[in-house]
Amino acid sequence: MSSRPDPSIRVEAPARLHLGFLDLNGGLGRRFGSLGLTIDAFATRLRAEPAEEFSAEGPGAERALAYARAYASARGLRGGVRIRLTETIPDHAGLGSGTQMALAVGTALEHLCVADTAGVAADCRGIAATLGRGQRSGIGIGAFEEGGFICDCGRGDRTAVPPVVMRLPFPADWRVLLLLDQRGQGLHGEREAHAFAQLPQFPAATAGHLCRLLLMQLVPGLLEERFQDVAGAIGEIQRAVGAHFAPAQGGCFASPAVAAALDWATAQGFVGNGQSSWGPTGFILAADLEQARALEVGLKERFGDGSPLGYRIAAGRNRGARVDCEPDQIKTTVQSVTR
């Protein structure tokens, strides 16, 4: 007689670009406010199953194991979990690796273990707050939940995780050329917190202008698929925020190689470009795949074989994380955890 197989959970959590902050001034009682885009170029993929102890293997195993132990302890979950990772988003590259790993691990544990607690399943925001993610930006949580273009409205004095106020589909034909500098990492952890603490006051007038760009140019541009309007707004937001962060990262953009490539792209008319989060990853918007490929060829010809940059073409991903559960009696979609 065959025995019932143990349940297992597969989670695929997508990468995201952080396209800039809206209001670093905070004069209205809320600070930050983030723009982001979920992309299909990178993802964290794992499989989890019940076990007597906690263990993890594959790329990013140490980080996944730490999240699993911390989450189980905070939630009072019994037993252990075996995690196998097959792919992870590059660490500290501005692509949201930490938040997506945390949400993937927390979601897997909720599916596998929450029944043992006789409690209520935590949603993505609860998972993020438990594991210390989403302290300044909510776009990683929005990317995990639904994908697409995301805007959150920042932190207030009662905010645990910045709430997502807008989610829009990203046009299917548009592409993003990623510029990947393998030589360094963006600021993170204590260095990131210190950098925020040392930044000068952000002008209220600039914050107001960025919000106007979002509402009156970027959003209608997405709704009406006006590429140049969207590209122009994102490029202007990027340069305003980059100038503010320049004292902390040594310039408008963290990587000199990325900065040189973006300057060249701007001169060619590709104004929708910038740096994701603290970098060093840069990005350039293209109207379609053919344009993105031509842009990549042009950059390689301009900067030659000695450039430290790698390139990858991405599309927007208009869906969130994928969660596959076996056997099918377990919850089968990410929405069942995030309601």
LOPAKOL-325189 format. One line per 4 residues: number of its first residue (from 1); for each residue x, y, z of C-alpha. Coordinates in nm, 4 decimals. Each point is the difference from the previous one (the first is absolute). Example, Ala and Ser with C-alpha at 12.3 -4.5 7.8 and 13.67 -1.06 7.14 Angstrom:
BEGIN
1) 1.2300 -0.4500 0.7800  0.1370 0.3440 -0.0660 .
This chain:
BEGIN
1) 0.0000 0.0000 0.0000  0.1474 0.3377 -0.0991  0.0382 0.2635 0.2666  -0.1075 0.3602 -0.0428 .
5) 0.2962 0.2127 -0.1145  0.1268 0.2748 0.2262  -0.1119 0.3476 -0.1092  0.2476 0.2251 -0.1735 .
9) -0.0117 0.3609 -0.1146  0.1708 0.1595 -0.2986  0.0340 0.3784 0.0002  0.1195 0.2268 -0.2803 .
13) 0.0501 0.3598 0.1148  0.0767 0.2598 -0.2711  0.2648 0.2706 0.0020  -0.0947 0.3674 -0.0091 .
17) 0.1520 0.3325 -0.0921  -0.0241 0.2867 0.2476  -0.0588 0.2990 -0.2262  0.0341 0.2731 0.2601 .
21) -0.1496 0.1731 0.3028  -0.2698 0.2666 -0.0164  0.0288 0.1917 0.3266  0.3119 -0.0142 0.2139 .
25) -0.1028 0.3247 0.1673  -0.2716 -0.1399 0.2259  -0.1636 0.3366 0.0624  -0.3520 -0.1426 -0.0428 .
29) 0.0551 -0.2722 0.2559  0.1028 -0.2774 -0.2409  0.3481 -0.0692 -0.1345  0.1438 -0.1915 -0.2925 .
33) -0.2780 -0.1176 -0.2336  0.1451 -0.2379 -0.2594  -0.0407 -0.0838 -0.3670  0.0841 -0.3468 -0.1219 .
37) -0.0290 -0.2444 -0.2878  -0.0198 -0.3776 0.0247  0.2213 -0.1649 -0.2637  0.0374 -0.3465 -0.1477 .
41) 0.3810 -0.0104 -0.0242  0.0795 -0.1439 0.3451  -0.1877 -0.1938 0.2655  0.0544 -0.1912 0.3216 .
45) -0.1243 -0.3560 -0.0337  -0.0219 -0.2497 0.2830  -0.1720 -0.3173 0.1115  -0.0849 -0.0611 0.3645 .
49) -0.1287 -0.3081 0.1801  -0.0562 -0.0963 0.3635  0.2928 -0.1452 0.1948  0.1030 -0.0582 0.3579 .
53) 0.2675 0.2701 -0.0158  0.0663 0.3133 -0.2034  0.2361 -0.0351 -0.2953  0.0649 0.1717 -0.3315 .
57) 0.2129 -0.0715 -0.3047  0.0781 0.1768 -0.3264  0.0832 0.3640 -0.0785  -0.0928 0.2303 0.2870 .
61) -0.0452 -0.2919 0.2404  0.1451 0.1782 0.3033  -0.2312 0.2983 -0.0420  -0.3050 -0.2197 -0.0582 .
65) 0.0782 -0.2079 0.3086  0.0325 0.3102 0.2156  -0.3371 0.1290 -0.1213  -0.1651 -0.3380 0.0572 .
69) 0.1236 -0.0287 0.3565  -0.0856 0.3599 0.0847  -0.3475 -0.0266 -0.1491  -0.0859 -0.3302 0.1653 .
73) 0.1150 0.1355 0.3363  -0.2006 0.3215 -0.0351  -0.3140 -0.1851 -0.1087  0.0340 -0.2904 0.2427 .
77) -0.0012 -0.2556 -0.2815  0.0794 -0.3591 0.0974  0.2357 -0.2366 -0.1778  0.2587 0.0790 -0.2637 .
81) 0.0216 0.0590 -0.3738  0.2386 -0.1176 -0.2693  0.0595 0.2690 -0.2669  0.1583 -0.0596 -0.3397 .
85) 0.0870 0.3092 -0.2040  0.0597 -0.0258 -0.3733  0.0412 0.3711 -0.0794  0.0266 0.3280 0.1869 .
89) -0.0132 0.3667 -0.0930  0.3508 0.1527 0.0146  0.0721 0.1370 0.3482  0.0316 0.3741 0.0684 .
93) -0.0324 0.0926 -0.3662  -0.3132 0.2126 0.0342  -0.2341 -0.2784 -0.1155  -0.1808 -0.0770 0.3253 .
97) 0.1763 -0.3239 0.0902  -0.0476 0.0228 0.3765  -0.3715 0.0764 -0.0013  -0.0791 -0.2634 -0.2613 .
101) 0.1981 -0.2651 0.1879  -0.1733 0.0918 0.3262  -0.3461 -0.0095 -0.1559  0.0694 -0.3262 -0.1820 .
105) 0.1223 -0.1728 0.3167  -0.2749 0.1468 0.2182  -0.2699 -0.0950 -0.2501  0.1307 -0.3556 -0.0186 .
109) -0.0041 -0.0325 0.3789  -0.3509 0.1422 0.0210  -0.1231 -0.2591 -0.2493  0.1783 -0.2905 0.1651 .
113) -0.0223 0.0796 0.3688  -0.2802 0.2411 0.0829  -0.2545 -0.2823 0.0425  0.2049 -0.1286 0.2943 .
117) -0.0490 0.3269 0.1846  -0.3815 0.0024 -0.0336  0.0516 0.3647 -0.0892  -0.0776 0.2352 -0.2870 .
121) 0.2337 0.0124 -0.2987  0.2088 0.3146 -0.0204  -0.0205 0.2086 -0.3164  0.3022 0.1324 -0.1909 .
125) 0.0107 0.3176 0.2048  -0.0017 -0.1987 0.3206  0.2827 -0.2193 -0.1293  0.2012 0.3054 -0.1064 .
129) -0.0483 0.1752 0.3341  0.0944 -0.3141 0.1944  0.3265 -0.0320 -0.1929  0.0852 0.3710 0.0012 .
133) -0.0628 0.0620 -0.3692  -0.1839 0.2937 -0.1565  0.1214 0.2519 0.2550  0.0346 0.2775 -0.2591 .
137) -0.1590 -0.1364 -0.3164  -0.3051 -0.2135 -0.0664  0.0702 -0.0749 -0.3639  0.1689 -0.3348 0.0707 .
141) -0.3161 -0.1154 0.1750  -0.2093 0.1340 -0.2881  0.2208 -0.1839 -0.2497  -0.0497 -0.3251 0.1916 .
145) -0.3763 0.0482 0.0303  -0.1005 0.1178 -0.3487  0.2960 0.1156 -0.2082  -0.0131 0.2776 -0.2585 .
149) 0.0828 0.3661 0.0578  -0.0424 0.0861 0.3671  -0.0191 0.3168 0.2086  -0.0144 0.0142 0.3792 .
153) -0.0820 0.3053 0.2105  0.2902 -0.0156 0.2423  0.0297 -0.0260 0.3754  -0.2094 0.1808 0.2566 .
157) 0.0125 -0.0127 0.3778  -0.2356 -0.3022 0.0020  0.1498 -0.1849 -0.2952  0.1413 -0.3507 0.0371 .
161) 0.0504 -0.0540 -0.3746  -0.0631 0.2812 -0.2515  -0.3388 -0.0686 -0.1640  -0.0215 -0.0472 -0.3751 .
165) -0.2271 0.2721 -0.1328  0.0217 -0.0823 -0.3716  0.0695 -0.2981 -0.2207  -0.0114 0.0259 -0.3816 .
169) 0.0895 -0.2468 -0.2764  0.3227 0.0728 -0.1855  -0.0441 -0.0017 -0.3808  0.0858 -0.3407 -0.1428 .
173) 0.2182 0.1264 -0.2864  0.2215 0.2280 0.2081  0.3348 -0.1268 0.1206  0.2650 0.0914 0.2568 .
177) 0.3703 -0.0452 -0.0691  0.1753 -0.0777 0.3284  0.3607 0.1098 0.0515  0.1691 -0.2376 0.2453 .
181) 0.3283 0.1060 0.1591  0.1463 -0.3108 0.1633  0.2812 0.1855 0.1784  -0.1930 0.1333 0.2978 .
185) -0.3209 0.0094 0.1999  -0.2407 0.2734 0.0964  -0.0236 0.1346 0.3528  -0.1926 -0.2244 0.2373 .
189) -0.0460 -0.0755 0.3678  0.1661 0.2388 0.2449  0.1786 0.1917 -0.2750  -0.3338 0.0696 -0.1686 .
193) -0.1604 0.1158 0.3256  0.2986 0.2264 0.0707  -0.0198 0.1473 -0.3505  -0.3672 0.0876 0.0427 .
197) 0.0749 0.1624 0.3344  0.2728 0.2200 -0.1506  -0.1910 0.1255 -0.3042  -0.0893 0.3700 -0.0162 .
201) -0.3584 0.1233 0.0168  -0.1905 -0.0814 -0.3196  -0.1684 0.3127 -0.1422  -0.3777 0.0008 0.0373 .
205) -0.0341 0.1638 -0.3424  0.1912 -0.2871 -0.1624  -0.2192 -0.2567 0.1740  -0.3077 0.1809 -0.1295 .
209) 0.1395 0.0020 -0.3532  0.0741 -0.3734 0.0101  -0.3535 -0.0771 0.1154  -0.1333 0.2153 -0.2835 .
213) 0.2156 -0.1895 -0.2488  -0.1432 -0.3261 0.1298  -0.3658 0.0989 -0.0081  -0.0064 0.2231 -0.3076 .
217) 0.2560 -0.1671 -0.2297  0.1156 -0.3453 0.1061  -0.3386 -0.1514 0.0942  -0.1938 0.1241 -0.3030 .
221) 0.2964 -0.1009 -0.2126  -0.0322 -0.3571 0.1246  -0.3773 -0.0024 -0.0405  0.0220 0.1343 -0.3567 .
225) 0.3280 -0.1829 -0.0854  0.1840 0.3233 -0.0785  0.3582 -0.1206 0.0205  0.1779 0.3356 -0.0177 .
229) -0.2154 0.1487 0.2761  0.0788 -0.2907 0.2314  0.3691 -0.0029 -0.0887  0.0337 0.3750 0.0484 .
233) -0.1714 -0.0050 0.3394  0.2071 -0.2915 0.1322  0.3234 0.1572 -0.1237  -0.0804 0.3322 0.1674 .
237) -0.0962 -0.1672 0.3287  0.3194 -0.2049 -0.0101  0.2243 0.3005 -0.0429  -0.1672 0.2010 0.2739 .
241) 0.0286 -0.2877 0.2472  0.3494 -0.0941 -0.1215  0.1255 0.3536 0.0578  -0.1337 -0.0140 0.3558 .
245) 0.1756 -0.3312 0.0681  0.3245 0.1043 -0.1708  0.1857 0.0812 0.3258  -0.0660 -0.3533 0.1287 .
249) 0.0862 -0.1936 -0.3143  0.2676 0.2096 -0.1658  -0.2114 0.1450 -0.2772  -0.3444 -0.0066 -0.1556 .
253) 0.0507 -0.3732 -0.0569  0.2081 -0.2412 0.2079  0.1916 -0.1686 -0.2830  0.2221 0.2198 -0.2218 .
257) -0.0369 -0.2537 -0.2810  -0.3794 0.0088 0.0255  0.0056 0.3812 0.0185  0.2084 0.0214 -0.3194 .
261) -0.2337 -0.2398 -0.1801  -0.3071 0.1960 0.1097  0.1542 0.3288 -0.1139  0.0663 -0.1552 -0.3414 .
265) -0.3545 -0.1405 -0.0207  -0.1477 0.3399 0.0898  0.2014 0.1610 -0.2789  -0.1523 -0.2551 -0.2406 .
269) -0.3497 0.1009 0.1088  -0.0697 -0.2727 0.2598  -0.1081 0.2299 0.2810  -0.1827 -0.2623 0.2091 .
273) 0.2981 -0.1275 0.1909  0.1454 -0.0121 0.3482  0.1093 -0.2175 0.2889  -0.2107 -0.2472 0.1948 .
277) 0.0080 0.0737 0.3733  0.3625 0.0396 0.1187  0.1235 -0.1813 -0.3096  0.2349 -0.0798 -0.1423 .
281) -0.2525 -0.1316 -0.2564  -0.1037 0.2562 -0.2593  -0.2900 -0.0149 -0.2440  -0.1077 0.1534 -0.3304 .
285) -0.3562 -0.0098 -0.1305  -0.0531 -0.1072 -0.3622  -0.3198 0.0130 -0.2050  0.0283 -0.3614 -0.1184 .
289) 0.2298 -0.3008 -0.0149  0.1652 0.1063 -0.3262  0.0918 0.3379 0.1455  0.1340 -0.1609 0.3175 .
293) 0.2208 -0.2355 -0.2017  0.1326 0.2852 -0.2137  0.0730 0.1991 0.3149  0.1950 -0.2907 0.1498 .
297) 0.2059 -0.0322 -0.3193  0.0701 0.3734 0.0023  0.1163 -0.0053 0.3623  0.2315 -0.2950 -0.0638 .
301) 0.1502 0.1718 -0.3020  0.0426 0.3279 0.1869  0.1580 -0.1384 0.3187  0.1749 -0.3058 -0.1384 .
305) 0.1092 -0.3299 0.1499  0.1725 0.1695 0.2939  -0.3271 0.1220 0.1501  -0.1012 -0.1642 0.3298 .
309) -0.3648 0.0148 -0.1025  -0.2208 -0.2917 -0.0867  -0.3384 0.0438 -0.1646  -0.3372 -0.1668 0.0230 .
313) -0.3263 0.0914 -0.1690  -0.3074 -0.0214 0.2209  -0.3716 0.0401 -0.0481  -0.2433 0.1224 0.2598 .
317) -0.1642 -0.2814 0.1947  -0.3695 0.0698 0.0544  -0.0535 -0.2753 0.2529  0.1365 -0.0658 0.3437 .
321) 0.1658 -0.2993 0.1569  -0.0916 -0.3511 -0.1037  -0.0743 -0.2551 0.2697  -0.0529 -0.3656 -0.0909 .
325) -0.1150 -0.2347 0.2738  0.0041 -0.3805 0.0059  -0.2257 -0.1750 0.0718  -0.2708 0.2323 -0.1283 .
329) -0.1955 -0.0126 0.3267  0.2365 0.2700 0.1303  -0.0649 0.3618 -0.0971  0.1032 0.0383 -0.3616 .
333) 0.0447 0.3707 -0.0744  0.1859 0.2886 0.1499  -0.3312 0.1841 0.0273  -0.1188 -0.2524 0.2581 .
337) 0.2828 0.1136 0.2259  -0.0270 0.3692 -0.0780  -0.3720 0.0569 0.0500 .
